[in-house]
Amino acid sequence: MNPLSASLVNESDSTIRGLVEIANPRRGIHGWTLDLAAPDRPLRVELLLDGKVVADCLTDRARDDIGLAGHAAPAAGFCFDAATCRHASEGAPEGGRFAVRVAAAQRLLRSAGPLPTAAEMAPPLPAEPAGGPPLPAIAVQENPLAALQVVEALAGRLLQQPLVPLADRVVGYIEAMAWEQTGLIWIFGWMQRQLPRHFPAVIVDGARYRAAAVLTGFARTDLPEDATGICGMLRTDWRPSSKGPAPWLHFGDTAQYALPVVEDLAFLSDKECTSRIEALRRANALEGEFTTPLRRLLATTRNWAPDNAAALGLEVRANLERLLVLPGFGCLAEGWVLSPLQPVSHFMLRVGRAVLVSEPGATSRKPRPDLLGLAPGGQKMVAKAGFVTAFAGRIEEEDLGEAVLKIVLADGSSTNHRVEPGHARIVGHSAAIEDMLALFPALHAEGFFPALSASIGERQGRDIRKAEAFALRPCREALVAVVPDDLPDMALLFDELSRLAWSGPPEQRPGIALLASAGQHRAAVLAHLHDLGGDEAGGPSLFFVADPETAIYALPEVLARLEAERFAFIGPHVTPSEAGWAALLAGLAAAESGPLVPAGDAAALGMDLADPAECFLWNRRDTTAWLQATPAFLGGLASRELALPAPQPLPGEGVAAWRGRRAVPGLLAQRINRHLRPPQAGAVVEKRDA
Amino acid sequence: MLDSAGAWQPDTPPPRIAVICHTHPSVSKGGAEIAAYSVFRGLRNLGHDALFIACCSDADRGRLHLGLPQERAIFFEPRRYDHFYHRGTLPVARELTRLLQAEGVGLANFHHYMSLGLGAIEAAKRQAGAVVVVTLHEYLAICHNHGQMVTRPARSLCDGASPEACNECFPEHHRSQFVLRREGFRRAFRSVDGFISPSCFLADRYADWGLEPARIEVIENGLLGLTGAPTPPRPRRGGEWVFGYFGQINEFKGVDLLLRAAALLAERRDLAGCFQLRVHGNLVGRPSFVEAFERATEEFPFFSYAGAYANSTVRRLMAECDYVVVPSTWWENSPTVIQEAYAAGRPVLCSGIGGMAEKVPEGVTGLHFRPGSAADLVRAMEEAADAATHARLAAALPRPFDETEMARQYLAAFAAAGRRAVPAAAAAGPEAGGGTGPVDRRPPAADCVHS
């Protein structure tokens, strides 16, 4: 069925079509809508909370999946991002529910599932990651970038505070900003004189962002005596946006201080920023303990010319031999450095636009006797020439470009060394998660492990909830089966499904939807699909997903596309018994609540039975809610972390689902999964493991 | 319906019989293909309008030669056949069903499920409504290692499969996959009304594995076109004893054992001068094996390669030997070469295991040696090289039967299967209304059923 005929607004006499497809705290609210009478005309879409308009936008996103004749990809998509939804939720009644309507029609759009409430859209912020030792304090004078990095991590506790833009908290203003290529931000403005100059902070512009600041002061004649001009640097993931409210910088032990950004904020170029600082320096106007480090920072962050050691007359040789990049977290690196005249203070790394500083508590040195050829007689030097370190800091995939390693020496001077492109790998793409253990064998015990785990989980979560429809045949009841990547198991599944094909005319059978990876066996999947009538009306639907093991996370999208209200899920490498198939098929036609599982007696059957989440019968609404609240565990179903809520057994003798091959995630993946578990589930899982 | 003598009862029309095989003898002359074709020809000799249906690789169209109008072929794509669970594709099962229905077949005798897939057996029962009889030719349902029940990679004999043991042989597969494999076979075999095994040994193995013993009939393979009496003993010139090997020449058939025995014989001058070890067949082993084989033919004057042979000449070639040697290192089932040796009037020296030991009673129609033991083979040859022993063994050889007698016995087994046959719906899966309970766990057979 064409989505256009199925996804209506709530009145069928309208020419407006559309659907809210995604609504969750991580991704916000997404969907599409268009007017059949004028498909190319953008529509204004309003976001309602508790019946009140809290945001609006225009449809502007191309959607090639809508299938409108004569319009290959109408710009019918809309999006209220997570920050907008969270911001709208703050202060709203917890039970207030979101809705979406087309402004011109004043009619609500249908949704693939119930839209969340304000409380669901703005869940309590996560607690500070636990488990790692507290990060050591770093003196700004010694290493200002490292100090900023450490202090930014401490900003987590401020995230728990009510960050309200109240006038009595304002202690100054930010009047100008300049963005470093490296992602750091120079700020200029003023604030009350007696306040701290180096502090963790949170920037709020609808969403909340950790930040760290180091400031120096200078006299300004336009200010009262108890105020001072400020010039300094911010380390944060926040970026300016023309949308949303003006940002405020909150700081202080209880976030009792605030520096709003003025409405006519001046954006400075690199040159303007440097000139302004140099002018203050020449006038000896800068004051305070952080003046010198900030000037050094200015010099350090603006000089990334690679391979400059010889030009600087510094006898430093270095090579970064292995660089594992985790977008969203930073990098793990291994290399060596020979510096005969000065000890190395720390390392910096520029990847694309991002500049990261080595984690002081995560750097180790080791002997590299193989370098004696480069340093004859330098046994003592090569004894500590090797290094392994972590560079924490957000790197987006679009930032990945040329990498340069900076060796910062004890006197503050530094040399740059180009990183060979072939030495860099992206974890999860060109490097396995377990590859990190080669650099950090006790990775799980490192202080940065919780943050690393969270970033891996977040990245995984983005990919595994998507499904690309290859063949789509909507059906109200669906048998959703995941096609294993293992060829024999694939043949087994299709042989079982072929029994359905024998069993009668298509209209008397439930719809079949297959979830498969578009990997090396894609052709085999298509051949089987064709055998099952994939090119006929009533034939199976096929969706390509990231990985069969994590295909369950794509169920909300798959079920929405199928418009299936009730379904039976059969995970990869799962084979229901004959009675199990019968019970699942009978259950599809019944209207019982769920989830129901074929839970046979393992001992009596002498088989390994599938976990409840590997084979169950349920409805779309509850499944969508469950999966949206379930973390993206590494290994998906094979992790055995997905706990189906309160499963009930399907009735009947011999009703079971057998488990075949399962690639259990490695120890490191299991440890990462432990950090991804929601707190309330932790105790249950621990008990099960025990 | 058939009576116990293999004749149709007068009040029921005879069902049309289809003999179904995983390939055609014009493409491959394996034991199963030859046996299947023999049954087909025997049935036709008895006046039945039987069909022969071969499931051939799409790549073998050019080699395929259908000898009679009642021979049919359906084709499969080898790349898509699953050799682990033995699942074929839906089009192959559909084509077989269509053919059975179009030809009015009432009884389907499968001589293999390979190429077709287990689903074809179930489809023949459920969709075509035929009585289904499966002839077992090796241990493929029990053992993933080509159905040989030898371990991998050591190639030692396996006494019984289990998911754990199979996982040791095939670590690339998961233990639970072997459980599913076994259950898949058992479920498909529930659609089968009767089984035929050419040996008691194989029948016992399947009974141990879980097949109901009462459903297995043991029927020896007949020899296609068997005529004439056994050849009298060969006049031996100069007292030389000739031991012949017949079959594919590779290490899996135990020919490597012959090479090692030849090396031992070379050290025994008293024996080397009066023994001839003559090897017949296609040389198909690995390059290292072929090299060792050719070196032996050059090195040992008593060791010779007689080349490949046609089936029509095998009895004449056997008659030029005093004994036929069967040194297989796997259990075997009912090797045709033993029946051929008996037809030629020649006793057999064989590995004392499995189907070989059953078909060649020790000291009655031949002599046994320990499988894989070159020294024991030399010992058996030494014992056999005695005129009185040879005469005694030759005198006890049974007379094999031909394809017509084989078909007659098959008809009796078909009749028994027809009496046992369950309606298609009861053998079907849940979607056809015939859901079943837990796995059949009856105790293994105490004995096998002889026809």
Interface residues (C-beta under 8 A of the other chain):
Chain A: L487 P488 D489 A491 L492 F494 D495 S498 R499 L500 A501 W502 S503 G504 A524 A527 H528 D531 L532 T575 E578 A579 W581 A582 L585 A604 L605 G606 M607 D608 G652 E653 G654 W658 R659 G660 R661 R662
Chain B: R80 D82 H83 F84 Y85 R87 G88 T89 L90 P91 A93 G117 L118 G119 A123 R126 Q127 H173 H174 S176 Q177 V179 L180 E183 G184 R187 G429 P430 E431 A432 G435 T436 G437 P438 V439 R441
